[in-house]
Structure formats: C-alpha cells, structure tokens
Amino acid sequence: MASFRITGGTRLKGELIPQGAKNEALQIICAVLLTPDEVRINNIPDILDVNNLIKLLEKLGVEVQKLNSSDYLFRAKQINLDYLKTEEYRSQGARLRGSVMILGPLLARFKKAFIPAPGGDKIGRRRLDTHFFGFEKLGAKFNYDAQNGIYSVEGKKLQGAYMLLDEASVTGTANILMASVFAKGKTSIYNAACEPYLQQLSKMLNSMGAKISGVGSNLLMIEGVDALGGCTHTIMPDMIEVGSFIGLAAMNASDITVKNVNLDDLGMIPPAFAKLGIHVQQVGNDIRIPTYENYEIESFIDGSIMTIADAPWPGLTPDILSVILVTATQAKGSVLIHQKMFESRLFFVDKLIDMGAKIILCDPHRATVIGLNREVCLRASTMTSPDIRAGIALLIAAMSANGTSTIHNIEQIDRGYQNIDTRLNALGAKIERI
C-alpha cells in the first residue's frame, strides 16, 4: 500500500492541464466492443481505473495499440467470450466499477454477457437494477448467481421499446444506450441521464453509424442499425479534476491557471464555488483562480444558511461535493453540504475534524461546515483515503495544514487523478510518494 507524505503550508503558482475525463473514458472504452473496426480514442487519462479496464479488454481479445501517453487504437475483431467465465475475469472485473459497462456492448453485439459484482468506491449501495431493467425492456433475460456473485444477461433478438428509468443513472443510461443501438425498431429512454459524458458517448456512437437523437436531454431516442464502424474520438477535459483544482487553489491561497477547460462543460461547478466566495476568471478557454487570502460563504436572500447539494445533470455533480466541503473549512461563514445521491460519501469528515475543522455530521447525507476563516490552520494528521473524491479532499486539506501529514491507501486517489503528486510538485507542492 502506497502513501503520500505531505508538508503543508506551501502556496502554489503556475499552470495545470486537466486530464481526460475519467467517467467518460470508462464509457467510451467499453463502446469499442460494438464494432470489429478500428477505433482511435484520444486524451485517455493515465489512471488506475482506466488502465485496469484497458487490461480487461485486452484479456477479452481486443487489440490495443498505445500511440503515445494519451492516445490509443482499439480493435475488437476477435472477442473471446469464454474469458468471461474464468476466475481471472471474476477477480479482475470485481475490482473495477466501470467493468459493468461492458454488458451493454456485449449484449448488443454477441447477445450475451457476464460480469462479477463490480467493485470501486466504498460510498454506499450503488445498485444495478436500472441497467437490467433496461436490458429486460429490450427483450433480454437477466440472472444473478448470488452464490458466486455473477450477473448474466442474454438476448438473442433485442427489440426496441419505450422505457421510463426509475433513476437517471449515468452508467445505467450508458449501458442501455449501447445495448439498444442494434435493437430492431425504435427505443426511447425517458429519464435518461444527460451528463456531458453521455453526450460524448452519444456523439461517438453516432459517428460510428448509430442513430441517436435527443442528445443532451432526458429523452434519448434510438433507431436500431445493423452494424457500427470505426471512428476517432477525443475525450473531454475532466470537469471533476478542474473543480478539484479550483478548491485546491482557494484553500491554499494559491494562484493557479487551468488550461483548456471547456468552461461550458463545467456546469454548476463554478457557481457552486462562487457560493463559497470563490470566483474563477475566464481567459479564453482557460480559467484562473487568483490568490484568495480570504473568501466568504454567501447566504440565501432571506439570510438563511447556504445549502449546497448534488443533483443529476444539469445539477451539481456529487463527485465534487467532497472538495467543496473541505474548501469550506477555511471560508468565513457556514454552509450545509447535502450529499443526496450516496449515503456514505461524507464519512471521511471525521478525519477533517481530527485536523481541527469545525464540521457537524448531521446524518449520512448532510454535514454543516463552520468556516475557520483562516484564523486557525488545520493540523497535520495521518489518514487513510476511503475513496477517490475523499482522497483528493484529504490531500487538499493536508497541503493547507501546519506540519507533515500522511495519507495511506493513495491507490484510491490514483484511480481518478493522473500523476497528481508530480503535477502539483511542479507548482511548488511538497508531496512525497512513499
């Protein structure tokens, strides 16, 4: 198990280029299974979750050629479905949450698929019912082997259908969308997730020959086709990483410019930080976070305490709430953080409390932060990262603290942030990987 040793109190200055979006990459890479033709994907982030997914596809028989540090060629011409029944696949797939999105493409192209119960972050129950509800609507049969923890789905003749999803699941929508591209007739997915990741996936599939309309809305309509061809696709900048850099810069009173961010794709992230008194400056396609010696949390018009909550797109993504929470610990004022979508994602706040933060954990979904207004610095501490987003929040806290902190289990951070220690050290941070 690797760890970070962080010497806090250092201000950063310079430029950062965001990696490709992790959540998009996991969907896009699975989509290569839909065609035997060559697919080029640019701007793939070099992170643990994505690299593990690429290795899994190679084991399935996908030809993978790495062109440079971020661009790949994929060709899924010869797929070995027998690998899905091996113990090696069960072990590898169970460690990766994103492996669930191979189900839709395999069902569409090969009429059957298997996955072990997927792993990933320990952030509470993340059910797969929506995925299989959609598959069943298309005419597939679903089975769960509880003894071995294996999900299977089979459908020899998928037929287009209307479906109303019980939740706007991002991975569920992606899986159903990929399964439906070969279904006969028309498919309508209502209450579909419409995050930029889904928009990017839809654009890629259309460039391969799919017929998807309603892109960007919560009603996707798909007209089935017989086959898809190859394409070239470029992954968008990771908006969660951009948001993490905004919080890091403000929390550490640093002056940082983030390059090529595609500001329109950040959605509610900049307005959420503005509620904390942190305003980014747009410079072309870049954003600059100037040095904030102090920042003050806004109140609602009637004077009541500010609440920042997550919601399905175009609401605030839940992946950024951990960073917003830790950034609020040094603001002036108070804020209620309401994490609606995952019940265990706020449990890392006990580590911030140990560092001297003033936080009241109301319940598994809500925490009230009373900002210290930089009158008291956080104390150095030894911590363990429970998930990707809590891990980056703890790293931000440690960089602002007095003394030297240690964060264990940084593999969780590596799952979502590419060479984060090297990139921040280039701006003046003091992070040692041990």
C-alpha positions in Angstrom: 0.0 0.0 0.0 1.5 3.3 -1.1 1.2 6.6 0.9 1.7 10.3 0.4 3.8 12.3 2.9 2.7 16.0 2.5 4.4 19.0 4.0 1.7 21.6 4.3 1.6 25.4 4.1 3.2 25.9 0.7 1.5 28.2 -1.8 1.4 27.0 -5.4 1.7 29.0 -8.6 1.6 28.0 -12.2 -0.5 26.2 -14.8 -2.2 22.8 -14.9 -3.6 20.9 -17.8 -6.6 18.7 -16.9 -6.5 15.1 -17.8 -9.2 13.4 -19.9 -12.4 12.8 -18.1 -12.3 9.5 -16.2 -16.1 8.9 -16.2 -16.3 9.5 -20.0 -13.3 7.3 -20.7 -14.8 4.3 -18.9 -17.9 4.5 -21.2 -16.0 5.3 -24.4 -13.5 2.5 -24.0 -16.3 0.0 -23.4 -18.0 1.2 -26.6 -15.2 -0.1 -28.8 -16.7 -3.6 -28.2 -19.6 -2.6 -30.5 -17.5 -2.8 -33.7 -14.8 -5.1 -35.2 -13.4 -2.0 -36.9 -10.5 0.2 -35.6 -11.4 2.9 -33.1 -9.0 5.7 -32.1 -9.5 7.4 -28.8 -7.5 10.5 -27.8 -6.9 12.1 -24.4 -7.3 8.9 -22.4 -6.2 9.6 -18.8 -3.4 7.5 -17.4 -5.2 6.5 -14.2 -5.6 3.2 -12.4 -9.3 2.6 -13.2 -8.9 3.3 -16.9 -5.7 1.3 -17.2 -7.4 -1.7 -15.5 -10.3 -1.5 -17.9 -8.0 -1.5 -20.9 -6.2 -4.5 -19.5 -9.5 -6.3 -19.1 -10.4 -5.6 -22.7 -7.1 -6.9 -23.8 -7.8 -10.2 -22.0 -11.1 -10.3 -23.8 -9.2 -10.2 -27.1 -9.3 -6.5 -28.0 -6.2 -5.4 -29.9 -4.8 -2.4 -28.2 -2.1 -0.1 -29.5 -0.8 2.7 -27.4 0.2 5.6 -29.8 1.5 7.9 -27.1 0.9 8.8 -23.5 -2.8 9.5 -24.0 -3.9 8.2 -27.5 -4.9 4.6 -28.3 -6.1 2.4 -31.1 -8.6 -0.3 -30.3 -9.8 -3.2 -32.5 -12.4 -5.6 -31.1 -12.3 -8.0 -34.0 -11.8 -11.3 -32.2 -13.5 -11.4 -28.8 -13.1 -14.4 -26.5 -16.4 -14.7 -24.7 -15.1 -17.8 -22.8 -12.8 -15.4 -20.8 -15.9 -14.1 -19.2 -16.3 -17.4 -17.4 -12.8 -17.6 -15.9 -11.8 -16.9 -12.4 -9.2 -14.4 -13.6 -12.0 -12.3 -15.1 -14.1 -12.6 -12.0 -11.2 -11.3 -9.9 -10.2 -8.5 -12.3 -13.8 -7.3 -13.1 -14.8 -7.3 -9.4 -12.1 -4.7 -8.6 -13.4 -2.2 -11.2 -16.8 -0.5 -11.1 -16.5 0.6 -14.7 -16.5 -3.1 -15.9 -20.3 -3.1 -15.6 -20.4 -1.1 -18.9 -19.1 -3.9 -21.0 -22.6 -5.6 -20.5 -24.4 -3.3 -23.0 -22.0 -3.6 -25.9 -21.5 -7.4 -25.5 -25.3 -7.9 -25.2 -25.8 -5.8 -28.4 -23.1 -7.5 -30.5 -22.8 -11.0 -29.1 -26.3 -11.4 -27.5 -24.9 -12.3 -24.0 -22.6 -11.1 -21.3 -21.4 -11.8 -17.8 -19.9 -9.7 -15.1 -19.0 -10.2 -11.4 -20.4 -7.9 -8.9 -18.3 -4.8 -9.6 -16.1 -3.0 -7.1 -14.9 0.6 -6.9 -15.5 3.2 -4.2 -16.9 2.3 -0.8 -19.5 5.1 -0.9 -22.7 3.1 -0.1 -25.0 1.0 -2.1 -24.9 1.5 -5.8 -27.5 -0.8 -7.3 -27.5 -2.1 -10.8 -31.3 -2.6 -11.1 -31.7 0.2 -13.7 -29.2 -1.5 -16.0 -31.0 -4.8 -16.1 -34.5 -3.1 -16.2 -33.4 -1.5 -19.5 -32.0 -4.8 -20.8 -35.2 -6.6 -20.0 -37.3 -3.9 -21.7 -35.2 -4.7 -24.9 -36.1 -8.4 -24.5 -33.1 -9.8 -22.7 -33.2 -12.2 -19.8 -31.3 -11.4 -16.6 -30.0 -13.8 -14.0 -28.0 -13.2 -10.8 -26.0 -16.1 -9.3 -25.9 -14.9 -5.7 -23.6 -17.8 -4.6 -20.8 -16.8 -7.0 -21.7 -13.1 -7.3 -22.2 -13.2 -11.1 -24.6 -11.2 -13.2 -25.5 -12.5 -16.6 -27.7 -11.3 -19.4 -28.8 -12.9 -22.6 -31.0 -11.7 -25.5 -30.9 -13.4 -28.9 -33.3 -10.8 -30.5 -33.3 -7.4 -28.9 -36.4 -5.3 -29.8 -36.7 -1.6 -29.5 -39.0 -0.4 -26.7 -40.1 2.6 -24.6 -38.8 2.7 -21.1 -39.1 5.1 -18.2 -36.0 4.7 -16.0 -36.6 4.7 -12.2 -33.5 6.8 -11.7 -31.3 8.9 -14.0 -28.3 6.6 -13.7 -25.3 7.7 -15.7 -23.8 4.2 -16.1 -27.2 2.7 -16.4 -28.2 5.0 -19.2 -24.8 4.4 -21.0 -25.2 0.7 -20.7 -28.8 0.7 -22.0 -27.9 3.1 -24.8 -25.1 0.9 -26.1 -27.3 -2.2 -25.8 -30.1 -0.5 -27.9 -28.1 0.6 -30.9 -28.6 -2.8 -32.6 -32.2 -3.4 -31.3 -34.8 -3.7 -34.1 -37.0 -0.7 -34.4 -37.1 2.3 -32.1 -36.0 2.6 -28.5 -37.0 5.6 -26.2 -35.2 6.0 -22.9 -37.0 8.5 -20.7 -35.5 9.9 -17.5 -32.1 9.2 -19.1 -29.0 10.8 -17.6 -27.8 13.7 -19.7 -24.4 14.4 -18.3 -21.7 15.6 -20.7 -20.2 12.1 -20.5 -23.5 10.7 -22.0 -23.5 13.4 -24.6 -19.9 12.5 -25.6 -20.8 8.8 -25.8 -23.9 9.5 -28.0 -21.8 11.7 -30.3 -19.2 8.9 -30.6 -21.8 6.3 -31.4 -23.4 8.5 -34.0 -20.1 9.0 -35.7 -19.8 5.2 -35.8 -23.2 4.9 -37.6 -25.7 4.8 -34.8 -28.9 6.8 -35.0 -29.4 8.6 -31.6 -31.4 11.8 -31.2 -32.3 13.8 -28.1 -28.7 14.1 -27.1 -28.3 16.3 -24.1 -31.9 15.8 -23.0 -33.5 13.3 -20.6 -35.3 11.6 -23.6 -33.0 9.6 -25.8 -34.4 8.1 -29.0 -32.5 5.3 -30.8 -33.3 3.8 -34.2 -31.6 0.4 -34.4 -29.0 -0.2 -37.0 -27.3 -3.5 -38.2 -23.7 -2.6 -37.6 -21.3 0.1 -36.5 -18.0 1.1 -37.9 -14.8 2.7 -36.6 -14.2 6.3 -35.6 -11.9 8.8 -34.0 -13.0 10.3 -30.7 -11.4 12.8 -28.3 -12.2 12.7 -24.6 -13.2 16.0 -22.9 -11.3 17.5 -20.0 -12.2 16.1 -16.6 -14.5 18.6 -15.0 -14.1 16.9 -11.6 -10.3 17.4 -11.8 -10.9 21.1 -12.8 -13.2 21.6 -9.9 -10.6 19.9 -7.6 -8.0 22.4 -8.8 -10.4 25.3 -8.0 -10.8 24.2 -4.4 -7.1 23.4 -4.0 -6.1 26.8 -5.2 -8.5 28.7 -3.0 -7.8 26.5 0.1 -4.1 27.0 -0.3 -4.2 30.7 -1.2 -2.5 29.9 -4.5 -2.6 31.4 -8.0 -3.3 28.7 -10.5 -4.4 28.7 -14.1 -6.1 25.6 -15.5 -5.7 25.3 -19.3 -8.3 24.2 -21.9 -11.1 23.5 -19.5 -14.2 23.9 -21.9 -15.9 26.2 -19.4 -19.4 25.4 -20.7 -18.9 21.7 -19.8 -18.2 22.5 -16.1 -21.9 23.1 -15.5 -22.7 24.1 -11.9 -19.2 23.7 -10.6 -18.1 27.3 -10.9 -21.4 28.7 -9.5 -21.1 26.3 -6.5 -17.6 27.6 -5.7 -19.0 31.2 -6.2 -21.4 30.4 -3.3 -18.2 30.0 -1.1 -17.0 33.4 -2.3 -14.5 31.8 -4.9 -14.8 33.3 -8.4 -12.8 32.0 -11.3 -11.6 34.3 -14.1 -12.1 33.1 -17.7 -9.2 33.8 -20.0 -10.1 32.4 -23.4 -10.6 28.6 -22.9 -8.6 28.8 -19.6 -9.6 29.7 -16.1 -7.5 31.4 -13.5 -8.0 31.1 -9.7 -6.3 34.1 -8.2 -4.9 34.1 -4.7 -7.7 34.2 -2.1 -6.4 35.4 1.3 -10.0 35.1 2.5 -13.3 34.0 1.0 -16.8 34.3 2.4 -19.7 32.0 2.1 -22.9 33.6 0.7 -26.3 33.4 2.5 -29.7 32.9 0.8 -31.7 36.1 0.1 -33.7 35.7 3.3 -30.5 35.4 5.4 -30.7 31.6 6.0 -27.6 29.3 5.9 -26.3 28.4 2.4 -27.0 24.9 1.3 -25.0 23.2 -1.5 -26.5 19.9 -2.7 -25.8 17.5 -5.6 -28.4 16.6 -8.2 -28.5 14.8 -11.6 -27.2 16.9 -14.5 -27.6 19.8 -15.1 -27.4 20.0 -11.3 -24.2 19.8 -9.3 -22.3 16.6 -9.8 -21.9 14.6 -6.5 -18.2 13.9 -7.4 -17.2 17.5 -6.4 -19.0 17.8 -3.1 -16.1 16.4 -1.1 -13.8 19.1 -2.5 -16.4 21.8 -1.8 -16.8 20.6 1.7 -13.0 20.7 2.5 -12.7 24.1 0.8 -15.5 25.5 3.0 -13.5 24.6 6.2 -11.3 27.8 5.7 -14.1 30.1 4.5 -15.8 32.8 6.5 -19.4 31.7 7.4 -21.3 28.4 7.4 -22.7 26.1 4.8 -24.8 22.9 4.8 -23.4 20.2 2.4 -26.2 17.9 1.3 -25.0 14.7 -0.4 -28.2 13.2 -1.7 -27.1 10.5 -4.0 -24.7 8.4 -1.9 -25.2 7.6 1.7 -21.6 7.0 2.8 -19.6 9.7 1.0 -19.5 12.1 3.9 -18.0 9.7 6.4 -14.5 11.0 5.7 -15.2 14.2 7.6 -14.1 12.7 10.9 -10.6 12.9 9.5 -11.1 16.6 8.9 -12.5 17.1 12.4 -9.3 15.5 13.8 -7.3 18.1 11.8 -9.3 20.9 13.6 -12.1 21.6 11.1 -15.4 22.6 12.5 -17.9 20.2 11.0 -21.2 18.7 12.3 -22.1 15.5 10.6 -25.9 15.6 10.8 -26.5 12.2 9.2 -25.0 10.1 6.4 -26.2 12.7 3.8 -25.7 16.1 5.5 -22.8 18.0 7.1 -22.7 21.5 8.4 -19.3 23.3 8.0 -18.4 26.3 10.2 -15.6 28.0 8.4 -12.4 28.9 10.2 -11.7 32.0 8.1 -8.0 31.1 8.2 -7.9 32.2 11.8 -6.9 28.6 12.7 -4.9 26.4 10.4 -5.7 22.7 10.1 -3.3 20.4 12.0 -1.2 17.7 10.2 -2.6 14.2 10.6 -2.3 10.6 9.5 -5.2 9.5 7.4 -6.4 6.7 5.1 -8.3 7.5 1.9 -11.6 5.7 1.6 -12.5 6.7 -2.0 -11.3 8.7 -4.9 -13.0 12.0 -4.1 -12.5 11.9 -0.4 -8.8 11.1 -1.1 -8.3 14.3 -3.1 -10.2 16.3 -0.5 -7.8 14.9 2.2 -4.8 15.8 0.0 -6.1 19.4 -0.3 -6.6 19.6 3.5 -3.1 18.2 4.1 -1.5 20.7 1.7 -3.0 23.6 3.7 -2.2 22.1 7.2 0.6 23.0 9.5 3.2 20.3 9.6 3.6 17.0 7.8 0.6 14.7 7.1 0.5 11.2 5.8 -2.3 9.7 3.6 -2.4 6.0 3.2 -4.2 3.9 0.6 -3.5 6.5 -2.1 -4.3 3.9 -4.8 -7.8 5.3 -4.3 -6.5 8.7 -5.5 -4.5 7.2 -8.3 -7.7 5.6 -9.6 -9.0 9.0 -10.6 -6.1 11.5 -10.7 -3.2 11.2 -13.1 0.3 11.7 -11.5 -1.3 14.2 -9.1 1.8 14.4 -6.9 4.2 15.1 -9.8 1.9 17.7 -11.3 1.3 19.6 -8.1 5.0 19.4 -7.1 5.9 21.2 -10.3 3.8 24.1 -9.0 5.6 24.2 -5.6 3.8 21.5 -3.6 5.8 19.2 -1.2 4.3 15.7 -1.8 6.4 12.6 -1.4 5.2 9.2 -2.6 6.3 6.5 -0.2 
